Amino acid sequence: MDKFYYELTVKPDSYYELFLDLVVNLVDEAIEELDETIIIRSEDNLENIEAGVKSFKDELSKAFCTEVVCKITLEQKENQD
């Protein structure tokens, strides 16, 4: 077991289903949904997924001609036995 894992949280203010669809297609890990927040945990760094979600948010903003707000947080956490 690795000493650390990564946790990416995605909390969009709108278009939740579109963000969920994106994450499901990008990630091979289990996904947790809690209070309109998508949570991904992995022993692999999730920086590429984070970048993809940010890019998707920007493209949605352009497509809908409005600012799409989405809080995206990537943290490295210590595994606890």
C-alpha positions as CSV (number, residue, x, y, z in Angstrom):
1,M,0.0,0.0,0.0
2,D,1.3,3.4,-0.9
3,K,1.9,6.0,1.8
4,F,-0.3,8.6,0.0
5,Y,-3.2,8.8,-2.3
6,Y,-4.8,11.5,-4.4
7,E,-8.3,12.9,-4.1
8,L,-9.9,15.0,-6.7
9,T,-13.2,16.7,-6.0
10,V,-15.4,18.3,-8.6
11,K,-18.4,20.4,-7.5
12,P,-20.1,22.2,-10.4
13,D,-22.8,24.8,-9.7
14,S,-24.6,23.6,-12.8
15,Y,-24.4,20.9,-15.6
16,Y,-23.7,18.3,-12.9
17,E,-24.7,15.4,-15.2
18,L,-22.3,16.6,-18.0
19,F,-19.4,16.7,-15.5
20,L,-20.3,13.3,-14.2
21,D,-20.4,11.9,-17.7
22,L,-16.9,13.3,-18.4
23,V,-15.4,12.0,-15.2
24,V,-16.9,8.5,-15.7
25,N,-15.3,8.4,-19.2
26,L,-11.9,9.7,-18.1
27,V,-11.4,7.6,-14.9
28,D,-10.8,3.9,-14.3
29,E,-11.1,4.4,-10.6
30,A,-14.2,4.2,-8.5
31,I,-16.2,7.4,-8.3
32,E,-18.1,8.7,-5.3
33,E,-21.0,11.1,-5.5
34,L,-21.9,13.1,-2.4
35,D,-24.1,16.2,-2.2
36,E,-23.6,17.1,-5.9
37,T,-19.9,16.6,-5.6
38,I,-17.9,14.1,-7.6
39,I,-15.0,12.5,-5.7
40,I,-12.2,10.4,-7.3
41,R,-9.5,8.7,-5.2
42,S,-6.4,7.1,-6.7
43,E,-2.9,6.1,-5.8
44,D,-2.0,7.6,-9.2
45,N,-1.7,11.4,-9.5
46,L,-4.9,12.9,-10.9
47,E,-3.3,16.0,-12.4
48,N,-4.3,15.0,-16.0
49,I,-7.9,14.4,-14.9
50,E,-7.9,17.8,-13.1
51,A,-6.6,19.5,-16.3
52,G,-9.3,17.8,-18.4
53,V,-12.1,18.9,-16.1
54,K,-10.8,22.5,-16.1
55,S,-10.6,22.5,-19.9
56,F,-14.1,21.0,-20.1
57,K,-15.5,23.7,-17.8
58,D,-13.9,26.4,-20.0
59,E,-15.4,24.8,-23.2
60,L,-18.8,24.6,-21.6
61,S,-18.6,28.3,-20.7
62,K,-17.8,29.1,-24.3
63,A,-20.5,26.8,-25.7
64,F,-23.3,28.2,-23.4
65,C,-22.0,31.9,-23.5
66,T,-22.0,32.0,-19.7
67,E,-19.5,31.4,-16.9
68,V,-19.7,27.8,-15.7
69,V,-18.7,27.7,-12.1
70,C,-17.0,24.5,-10.8
71,K,-14.9,24.1,-7.7
72,I,-12.1,21.6,-8.5
73,T,-9.7,20.5,-5.8
74,L,-6.8,18.1,-6.0
75,E,-5.2,17.0,-2.7
76,Q,-2.5,14.4,-1.8
77,K,-3.6,12.7,1.4
78,E,-1.9,10.2,3.7
79,N,-3.3,6.6,3.8
80,Q,-4.4,5.6,7.2
81,D,-4.7,2.0,8.3
